[in-house]
Amino acid sequence: MTITLPDLPALDHIAEGDIRLDLACGAYAAGHLSRQSAADVAGVSRYDFDLALHGRRIPTFTEEMLAQDLETLRVLGSK
């Protein structure tokens, strides 16, 4: 996939890697990509991507995920 950005002076000071990371973080936050897929889009390791998410205050573990995990533990515990 190729994305073409407009030739704007405001973009001149932003490195391509930073734009890729911003795009990947946004796609992850919107639920379009998994963390690993987003890290791949950004061209960084999963660890570095997690650091970027943390720096942007984008949660990687939600209350919904916690509820699902607790339900799984409840089901497994009743067996």
Biopython code that builds the backbone (N, CA, C, O; Angstrom):
import numpy as np
from Bio.PDB.StructureBuilder import StructureBuilder

atoms = [
    (1, "MET", "N", (0.847, -1.170, 0.000)),
    (1, "MET", "CA", (0.000, 0.000, 0.000)),
    (1, "MET", "C", (0.893, 1.233, 0.000)),
    (1, "MET", "O", (1.915, 1.289, 0.683)),
    (2, "THR", "N", (0.486, 2.189, -0.765)),
    (2, "THR", "CA", (1.207, 3.454, -0.817)),
    (2, "THR", "C", (0.262, 4.568, -0.399)),
    (2, "THR", "O", (-0.866, 4.660, -0.884)),
    (3, "ILE", "N", (0.728, 5.396, 0.488)),
    (3, "ILE", "CA", (-0.039, 6.558, 0.916)),
    (3, "ILE", "C", (0.725, 7.791, 0.470)),
    (3, "ILE", "O", (1.912, 7.941, 0.760)),
    (4, "THR", "N", (0.041, 8.660, -0.227)),
    (4, "THR", "CA", (0.658, 9.891, -0.708)),
    (4, "THR", "C", (0.128, 11.057, 0.113)),
    (4, "THR", "O", (-1.078, 11.290, 0.183)),
    (5, "LEU", "N", (1.038, 11.773, 0.724)),
    (5, "LEU", "CA", (0.665, 12.940, 1.513)),
    (5, "LEU", "C", (0.864, 14.189, 0.681)),
    (5, "LEU", "O", (1.720, 14.222, -0.203)),
    (6, "PRO", "N", (0.077, 15.218, 0.959)),
    (6, "PRO", "CA", (0.266, 16.471, 0.215)),
    (6, "PRO", "C", (1.622, 17.086, 0.536)),
    (6, "PRO", "O", (2.155, 16.911, 1.632)),
    (7, "ASP", "N", (2.158, 17.793, -0.411)),
    (7, "ASP", "CA", (3.458, 18.440, -0.247)),
    (7, "ASP", "C", (3.253, 19.753, 0.507)),
    (7, "ASP", "O", (3.157, 20.825, -0.091)),
    (8, "LEU", "N", (3.187, 19.643, 1.839)),
    (8, "LEU", "CA", (2.931, 20.810, 2.678)),
    (8, "LEU", "C", (4.179, 21.167, 3.483)),
    (8, "LEU", "O", (4.865, 20.274, 3.981)),
    (9, "PRO", "N", (4.480, 22.442, 3.616)),
    (9, "PRO", "CA", (5.629, 22.847, 4.429)),
    (9, "PRO", "C", (5.526, 22.347, 5.870)),
    (9, "PRO", "O", (6.548, 22.096, 6.509)),
    (10, "ALA", "N", (4.315, 22.203, 6.384)),
    (10, "ALA", "CA", (4.125, 21.746, 7.761)),
    (10, "ALA", "C", (4.643, 20.323, 7.966)),
    (10, "ALA", "O", (4.952, 19.933, 9.092)),
    (11, "LEU", "N", (4.740, 19.550, 6.894)),
    (11, "LEU", "CA", (5.210, 18.172, 6.984)),
    (11, "LEU", "C", (6.715, 18.041, 6.786)),
    (11, "LEU", "O", (7.283, 16.976, 7.031)),
    (12, "ASP", "N", (7.359, 19.109, 6.348)),
    (12, "ASP", "CA", (8.791, 19.050, 6.039)),
    (12, "ASP", "C", (9.654, 18.644, 7.225)),
    (12, "ASP", "O", (10.673, 17.977, 7.046)),
    (13, "HIS", "N", (9.264, 19.032, 8.426)),
    (13, "HIS", "CA", (10.093, 18.769, 9.609)),
    (13, "HIS", "C", (9.776, 17.427, 10.272)),
    (13, "HIS", "O", (10.407, 17.064, 11.264)),
    (14, "ILE", "N", (8.802, 16.688, 9.730)),
    (14, "ILE", "CA", (8.415, 15.414, 10.339)),
    (14, "ILE", "C", (9.068, 14.272, 9.553)),
    (14, "ILE", "O", (8.885, 14.154, 8.341)),
    (15, "ALA", "N", (9.821, 13.448, 10.251)),
    (15, "ALA", "CA", (10.483, 12.314, 9.609)),
    (15, "ALA", "C", (9.453, 11.267, 9.200)),
    (15, "ALA", "O", (8.410, 11.124, 9.838)),
    (16, "GLU", "N", (9.757, 10.544, 8.138)),
    (16, "GLU", "CA", (8.852, 9.505, 7.648)),
    (16, "GLU", "C", (8.549, 8.479, 8.745)),
    (16, "GLU", "O", (7.410, 8.035, 8.883)),
    (17, "GLY", "N", (9.557, 8.109, 9.515)),
    (17, "GLY", "CA", (9.353, 7.139, 10.587)),
    (17, "GLY", "C", (8.375, 7.629, 11.637)),
    (17, "GLY", "O", (7.596, 6.847, 12.182)),
    (18, "ASP", "N", (8.414, 8.920, 11.919)),
    (18, "ASP", "CA", (7.478, 9.497, 12.890)),
    (18, "ASP", "C", (6.053, 9.477, 12.351)),
    (18, "ASP", "O", (5.106, 9.218, 13.094)),
    (19, "ILE", "N", (5.904, 9.749, 11.076)),
    (19, "ILE", "CA", (4.571, 9.702, 10.460)),
    (19, "ILE", "C", (4.039, 8.271, 10.476)),
    (19, "ILE", "O", (2.865, 8.044, 10.767)),
    (20, "ARG", "N", (4.907, 7.307, 10.163)),
    (20, "ARG", "CA", (4.491, 5.897, 10.200)),
    (20, "ARG", "C", (4.074, 5.486, 11.607)),
    (20, "ARG", "O", (3.088, 4.769, 11.778)),
    (21, "LEU", "N", (4.818, 5.936, 12.613)),
    (21, "LEU", "CA", (4.494, 5.606, 13.999)),
    (21, "LEU", "C", (3.169, 6.250, 14.412)),
    (21, "LEU", "O", (2.340, 5.607, 15.057)),
    (22, "ASP", "N", (2.972, 7.505, 14.046)),
    (22, "ASP", "CA", (1.713, 8.183, 14.364)),
    (22, "ASP", "C", (0.527, 7.467, 13.705)),
    (22, "ASP", "O", (-0.513, 7.267, 14.333)),
    (23, "LEU", "N", (0.693, 7.092, 12.462)),
    (23, "LEU", "CA", (-0.357, 6.375, 11.738)),
    (23, "LEU", "C", (-0.653, 5.034, 12.401)),
    (23, "LEU", "O", (-1.815, 4.668, 12.581)),
    (24, "ALA", "N", (0.387, 4.311, 12.758)),
    (24, "ALA", "CA", (0.217, 3.001, 13.382)),
    (24, "ALA", "C", (-0.462, 3.121, 14.743)),
    (24, "ALA", "O", (-1.334, 2.319, 15.075)),
    (25, "CYS", "N", (-0.067, 4.118, 15.531)),
    (25, "CYS", "CA", (-0.690, 4.320, 16.846)),
    (25, "CYS", "C", (-2.173, 4.652, 16.681)),
    (25, "CYS", "O", (-3.016, 4.139, 17.418)),
    (26, "GLY", "N", (-2.480, 5.495, 15.731)),
    (26, "GLY", "CA", (-3.880, 5.847, 15.482)),
    (26, "GLY", "C", (-4.701, 4.656, 15.018)),
    (26, "GLY", "O", (-5.840, 4.474, 15.448)),
    (27, "ALA", "N", (-4.122, 3.842, 14.138)),
    (27, "ALA", "CA", (-4.832, 2.661, 13.650)),
    (27, "ALA", "C", (-5.048, 1.644, 14.768)),
    (27, "ALA", "O", (-6.091, 0.993, 14.828)),
    (28, "TYR", "N", (-4.060, 1.508, 15.653)),
    (28, "TYR", "CA", (-4.217, 0.611, 16.799)),
    (28, "TYR", "C", (-5.298, 1.142, 17.739)),
    (28, "TYR", "O", (-6.175, 0.392, 18.169)),
    (29, "ALA", "N", (-5.233, 2.436, 18.058)),
    (29, "ALA", "CA", (-6.192, 3.042, 18.986)),
    (29, "ALA", "C", (-7.617, 2.938, 18.459)),
    (29, "ALA", "O", (-8.561, 2.804, 19.237)),
    (30, "ALA", "N", (-7.775, 3.001, 17.135)),
    (30, "ALA", "CA", (-9.108, 2.899, 16.529)),
    (30, "ALA", "C", (-9.588, 1.456, 16.418)),
    (30, "ALA", "O", (-10.733, 1.205, 16.041)),
    (31, "GLY", "N", (-8.712, 0.507, 16.747)),
    (31, "GLY", "CA", (-9.098, -0.896, 16.681)),
    (31, "GLY", "C", (-8.939, -1.526, 15.311)),
    (31, "GLY", "O", (-9.459, -2.614, 15.062)),
    (32, "HIS", "N", (-8.225, -0.852, 14.421)),
    (32, "HIS", "CA", (-8.039, -1.373, 13.066)),
    (32, "HIS", "C", (-6.899, -2.383, 12.963)),
    (32, "HIS", "O", (-6.913, -3.248, 12.087)),
    (33, "LEU", "N", (-5.917, -2.279, 13.851)),
    (33, "LEU", "CA", (-4.746, -3.153, 13.804)),
    (33, "LEU", "C", (-4.442, -3.710, 15.187)),
    (33, "LEU", "O", (-4.698, -3.061, 16.202)),
    (34, "SER", "N", (-3.893, -4.917, 15.214)),
    (34, "SER", "CA", (-3.377, -5.466, 16.463)),
    (34, "SER", "C", (-2.096, -4.718, 16.816)),
    (34, "SER", "O", (-1.555, -3.982, 15.991)),
    (35, "ARG", "N", (-1.613, -4.906, 18.042)),
    (35, "ARG", "CA", (-0.371, -4.239, 18.428)),
    (35, "ARG", "C", (0.789, -4.689, 17.561)),
    (35, "ARG", "O", (1.602, -3.861, 17.150)),
    (36, "GLN", "N", (0.887, -5.980, 17.271)),
    (36, "GLN", "CA", (2.007, -6.449, 16.457)),
    (36, "GLN", "C", (1.916, -5.920, 15.032)),
    (36, "GLN", "O", (2.922, -5.496, 14.462)),
    (37, "SER", "N", (0.716, -5.940, 14.451)),
    (37, "SER", "CA", (0.556, -5.415, 13.090)),
    (37, "SER", "C", (0.888, -3.929, 13.041)),
    (37, "SER", "O", (1.529, -3.462, 12.100)),
    (38, "ALA", "N", (0.454, -3.198, 14.046)),
    (38, "ALA", "CA", (0.747, -1.764, 14.092)),
    (38, "ALA", "C", (2.248, -1.521, 14.246)),
    (38, "ALA", "O", (2.799, -0.609, 13.630)),
    (39, "ALA", "N", (2.905, -2.340, 15.070)),
    (39, "ALA", "CA", (4.360, -2.214, 15.211)),
    (39, "ALA", "C", (5.043, -2.469, 13.875)),
    (39, "ALA", "O", (6.009, -1.789, 13.526)),
    (40, "ASP", "N", (4.542, -3.448, 13.127)),
    (40, "ASP", "CA", (5.103, -3.743, 11.806)),
    (40, "ASP", "C", (4.912, -2.561, 10.855)),
    (40, "ASP", "O", (5.822, -2.211, 10.105)),
    (41, "VAL", "N", (3.733, -1.952, 10.888)),
    (41, "VAL", "CA", (3.474, -0.779, 10.052)),
    (41, "VAL", "C", (4.442, 0.346, 10.422)),
    (41, "VAL", "O", (4.976, 1.031, 9.550)),
    (42, "ALA", "N", (4.658, 0.525, 11.716)),
    (42, "ALA", "CA", (5.555, 1.594, 12.179)),
    (42, "ALA", "C", (7.015, 1.283, 11.900)),
    (42, "ALA", "O", (7.857, 2.180, 11.883)),
    (43, "GLY", "N", (7.314, -0.002, 11.681)),
    (43, "GLY", "CA", (8.701, -0.395, 11.434)),
    (43, "GLY", "C", (9.538, -0.415, 12.693)),
    (43, "GLY", "O", (10.745, -0.175, 12.650)),
    (44, "VAL", "N", (8.888, -0.705, 13.833)),
    (44, "VAL", "CA", (9.593, -0.753, 15.114)),
    (44, "VAL", "C", (9.292, -2.082, 15.810)),
    (44, "VAL", "O", (8.385, -2.816, 15.417)),
    (45, "SER", "N", (10.065, -2.368, 16.837)),
    (45, "SER", "CA", (9.817, -3.593, 17.602)),
    (45, "SER", "C", (8.520, -3.445, 18.396)),
    (45, "SER", "O", (8.032, -2.336, 18.615)),
    (46, "ARG", "N", (7.979, -4.568, 18.816)),
    (46, "ARG", "CA", (6.760, -4.543, 19.629)),
    (46, "ARG", "C", (7.016, -3.761, 20.926)),
    (46, "ARG", "O", (6.154, -3.005, 21.375)),
    (47, "TYR", "N", (8.182, -3.940, 21.517)),
    (47, "TYR", "CA", (8.534, -3.219, 22.748)),
    (47, "TYR", "C", (8.534, -1.706, 22.504)),
    (47, "TYR", "O", (7.949, -0.948, 23.276)),
    (48, "ASP", "N", (9.192, -1.276, 21.430)),
    (48, "ASP", "CA", (9.245, 0.154, 21.125)),
    (48, "ASP", "C", (7.860, 0.703, 20.796)),
    (48, "ASP", "O", (7.548, 1.850, 21.116)),
    (49, "PHE", "N", (7.030, -0.125, 20.152)),
    (49, "PHE", "CA", (5.666, 0.311, 19.866)),
    (49, "PHE", "C", (4.878, 0.478, 21.155)),
    (49, "PHE", "O", (4.135, 1.447, 21.311)),
    (50, "ASP", "N", (5.039, -0.465, 22.083)),
    (50, "ASP", "CA", (4.364, -0.351, 23.374)),
    (50, "ASP", "C", (4.808, 0.910, 24.109)),
    (50, "ASP", "O", (3.993, 1.565, 24.758)),
    (51, "LEU", "N", (6.084, 1.253, 24.015)),
    (51, "LEU", "CA", (6.573, 2.494, 24.625)),
    (51, "LEU", "C", (5.912, 3.715, 23.978)),
    (51, "LEU", "O", (5.553, 4.672, 24.663)),
    (52, "ALA", "N", (5.757, 3.670, 22.663)),
    (52, "ALA", "CA", (5.111, 4.779, 21.955)),
    (52, "ALA", "C", (3.644, 4.901, 22.374)),
    (52, "ALA", "O", (3.142, 6.009, 22.566)),
    (53, "LEU", "N", (2.961, 3.767, 22.515)),
    (53, "LEU", "CA", (1.569, 3.806, 22.965)),
    (53, "LEU", "C", (1.485, 4.402, 24.369)),
    (53, "LEU", "O", (0.638, 5.251, 24.646)),
    (54, "HIS", "N", (2.364, 3.951, 25.236)),
    (54, "HIS", "CA", (2.367, 4.465, 26.601)),
    (54, "HIS", "C", (2.615, 5.979, 26.609)),
    (54, "HIS", "O", (1.947, 6.719, 27.330)),
    (55, "GLY", "N", (3.565, 6.423, 25.813)),
    (55, "GLY", "CA", (3.867, 7.847, 25.738)),
    (55, "GLY", "C", (2.705, 8.681, 25.227)),
    (55, "GLY", "O", (2.595, 9.865, 25.543)),
    (56, "ARG", "N", (1.843, 8.063, 24.442)),
    (56, "ARG", "CA", (0.669, 8.754, 23.911)),
    (56, "ARG", "C", (-0.576, 8.491, 24.758)),
    (56, "ARG", "O", (-1.673, 8.941, 24.426)),
    (57, "ARG", "N", (-0.391, 7.764, 25.847)),
    (57, "ARG", "CA", (-1.489, 7.398, 26.755)),
    (57, "ARG", "C", (-2.589, 6.617, 26.048)),
    (57, "ARG", "O", (-3.776, 6.811, 26.312)),
    (58, "ILE", "N", (-2.178, 5.735, 25.151)),
    (58, "ILE", "CA", (-3.110, 4.845, 24.471)),
    (58, "ILE", "C", (-3.074, 3.516, 25.219)),
    (58, "ILE", "O", (-2.031, 2.862, 25.258)),
    (59, "PRO", "N", (-4.194, 3.107, 25.815)),
    (59, "PRO", "CA", (-4.189, 1.883, 26.630)),
    (59, "PRO", "C", (-3.980, 0.631, 25.788)),
    (59, "PRO", "O", (-4.457, 0.534, 24.657)),
    (60, "THR", "N", (-3.261, -0.313, 26.360)),
    (60, "THR", "CA", (-3.060, -1.606, 25.698)),
    (60, "THR", "C", (-3.836, -2.710, 26.398)),
    (60, "THR", "O", (-3.919, -3.833, 25.899)),
    (61, "PHE", "N", (-4.401, -2.393, 27.547)),
    (61, "PHE", "CA", (-5.212, -3.362, 28.271)),
    (61, "PHE", "C", (-6.411, -2.608, 28.818)),
    (61, "PHE", "O", (-6.259, -1.727, 29.664)),
    (62, "THR", "N", (-7.604, -2.947, 28.340)),
    (62, "THR", "CA", (-8.806, -2.207, 28.686)),
    (62, "THR", "C", (-9.606, -2.925, 29.769)),
    (62, "THR", "O", (-9.333, -4.080, 30.096)),
    (63, "GLU", "N", (-10.574, -2.241, 30.306)),
    (63, "GLU", "CA", (-11.463, -2.855, 31.284)),
    (63, "GLU", "C", (-12.227, -4.023, 30.662)),
    (63, "GLU", "O", (-12.502, -5.020, 31.329)),
    (64, "GLU", "N", (-12.562, -3.893, 29.399)),
    (64, "GLU", "CA", (-13.254, -4.984, 28.696)),
    (64, "GLU", "C", (-12.359, -6.223, 28.614)),
    (64, "GLU", "O", (-12.828, -7.343, 28.811)),
    (65, "MET", "N", (-11.090, -6.023, 28.327)),
    (65, "MET", "CA", (-10.146, -7.147, 28.280)),
    (65, "MET", "C", (-10.029, -7.798, 29.653)),
    (65, "MET", "O", (-9.975, -9.023, 29.761)),
    (66, "LEU", "N", (-9.990, -6.981, 30.696)),
    (66, "LEU", "CA", (-9.919, -7.512, 32.053)),
    (66, "LEU", "C", (-11.158, -8.342, 32.362)),
    (66, "LEU", "O", (-11.053, -9.431, 32.926)),
    (67, "ALA", "N", (-12.327, -7.835, 31.998)),
    (67, "ALA", "CA", (-13.571, -8.567, 32.234)),
    (67, "ALA", "C", (-13.558, -9.910, 31.497)),
    (67, "ALA", "O", (-13.996, -10.922, 32.044)),
    (68, "GLN", "N", (-13.063, -9.919, 30.272)),
    (68, "GLN", "CA", (-12.975, -11.173, 29.507)),
    (68, "GLN", "C", (-12.022, -12.147, 30.182)),
    (68, "GLN", "O", (-12.316, -13.338, 30.282)),
    (69, "ASP", "N", (-10.898, -11.654, 30.637)),
    (69, "ASP", "CA", (-9.926, -12.519, 31.317)),
    (69, "ASP", "C", (-10.512, -13.092, 32.608)),
    (69, "ASP", "O", (-10.329, -14.272, 32.908)),
    (70, "LEU", "N", (-11.211, -12.258, 33.364)),
    (70, "LEU", "CA", (-11.817, -12.727, 34.610)),
    (70, "LEU", "C", (-12.891, -13.779, 34.342)),
    (70, "LEU", "O", (-13.011, -14.753, 35.085)),
    (71, "GLU", "N", (-13.666, -13.580, 33.282)),
    (71, "GLU", "CA", (-14.687, -14.567, 32.918)),
    (71, "GLU", "C", (-14.036, -15.883, 32.505)),
    (71, "GLU", "O", (-14.522, -16.954, 32.870)),
    (72, "THR", "N", (-12.958, -15.814, 31.759)),
    (72, "THR", "CA", (-12.233, -17.028, 31.363)),
    (72, "THR", "C", (-11.720, -17.766, 32.594)),
    (72, "THR", "O", (-11.838, -18.988, 32.682)),
    (73, "LEU", "N", (-11.160, -17.037, 33.532)),
    (73, "LEU", "CA", (-10.669, -17.660, 34.774)),
    (73, "LEU", "C", (-11.809, -18.285, 35.569)),
    (73, "LEU", "O", (-11.647, -19.357, 36.152)),
    (74, "ARG", "N", (-12.962, -17.617, 35.594)),
    (74, "ARG", "CA", (-14.126, -18.151, 36.295)),
    (74, "ARG", "C", (-14.564, -19.470, 35.667)),
    (74, "ARG", "O", (-14.829, -20.444, 36.372)),
    (75, "VAL", "N", (-14.640, -19.495, 34.334)),
    (75, "VAL", "CA", (-15.059, -20.700, 33.619)),
    (75, "VAL", "C", (-14.044, -21.834, 33.842)),
    (75, "VAL", "O", (-14.425, -22.972, 34.115)),
    (76, "LEU", "N", (-12.768, -21.512, 33.723)),
    (76, "LEU", "CA", (-11.740, -22.529, 33.908)),
    (76, "LEU", "C", (-11.707, -23.032, 35.340)),
    (76, "LEU", "O", (-11.434, -24.208, 35.583)),
    (77, "GLY", "N", (-11.982, -22.154, 36.280)),
    (77, "GLY", "CA", (-11.965, -22.535, 37.686)),
    (77, "GLY", "C", (-13.122, -23.439, 38.066)),
    (77, "GLY", "O", (-13.034, -24.188, 39.040)),
    (78, "SER", "N", (-14.224, -23.376, 37.295)),
    (78, "SER", "CA", (-15.389, -24.203, 37.622)),
    (78, "SER", "C", (-15.303, -25.601, 37.021)),
    (78, "SER", "O", (-16.200, -26.417, 37.233)),
    (79, "LYS", "N", (-14.255, -25.884, 36.286)),
    (79, "LYS", "CA", (-14.117, -27.205, 35.656)),
    (79, "LYS", "C", (-13.431, -28.170, 36.577)),
    (79, "LYS", "O", (-13.228, -29.329, 36.216)),
]
sb = StructureBuilder()
sb.init_structure("model")
sb.init_model(0)
sb.init_chain("A")
sb.init_seg("    ")
for serial, (resi, resn, name, xyz) in enumerate(atoms, 1):
    if name == "N":
        sb.init_residue(resn, " ", resi, " ")
    sb.init_atom(name, np.array(xyz, "f"), 0.0, 1.0, " ", f" {name:<3s}", serial, name[0])
structure = sb.get_structure()
